[in-house]
């Protein structure tokens, strides 16, 4: 397995984990916050907004701009 395949598999695993946790959070009576609730909580503060901005910048620079 090449390093490229390993990296793609790692990101696919992370994406699958996000989808799984969000699906578990949407069950009735679940105490796990949904990803949208988590993002809303992070965006309440100025440092959280800056962190989200830098995350999107990093994501766009590495994956979208190519």
For each residue, the residues with C-beta under 8 A, 3 or more apart:
1: 5 6 9
2: 5 6
3: 6 7
4: 7 8
5: 1 2 8 9
6: 1 2 3 9 10
7: 3 4 10 11
8: 4 5 11 12
9: 1 5 6 12 13
10: 6 7 13 14
11: 7 8 14 15
12: 8 9 15 16
13: 9 10 16 17
14: 10 11 17 18
15: 11 12 18 19
16: 12 13 19 20
17: 13 14 20 21
18: 14 15 21 22 35
19: 15 16 22 23
20: 16 17 23 24
21: 17 18 24 25 32 35
22: 18 19 25 26 34 35
23: 19 20 26 27
24: 20 21 27 30 32
25: 21 22 30 32 33 34 35 37
26: 22 23 30 34
27: 23 24 30
28:
29:
30: 24 25 26 27
31:
32: 21 24 25
33: 25 37 38 41
34: 22 25 26 37 38
35: 18 21 22 25 38 39
36: 39 40
37: 25 33 34 40 41
38: 33 34 35 41 42
39: 35 36 42 43 52
40: 36 37 43 44
41: 33 37 38 44 48
42: 38 39 45 48 51 52
43: 39 40 48 49 52
44: 40 41 48
45: 42 48 49
46: 49 50
47: 50 51
48: 41 42 43 44 45 51 52
49: 43 45 46 52 53
50: 46 47 53 54
51: 42 47 48 54 55
52: 39 42 43 48 49 55 56
53: 49 50 56 57
54: 50 51 57 58
55: 51 52 58 59
56: 52 53 59 60
57: 53 54 60 61
58: 54 55 61 62
59: 55 56 62 63 64
60: 56 57 63 64 65
61: 57 58 64 65
62: 58 59 65 66
63: 59 60 66
64: 59 60 61
65: 60 61 62
66: 62 63
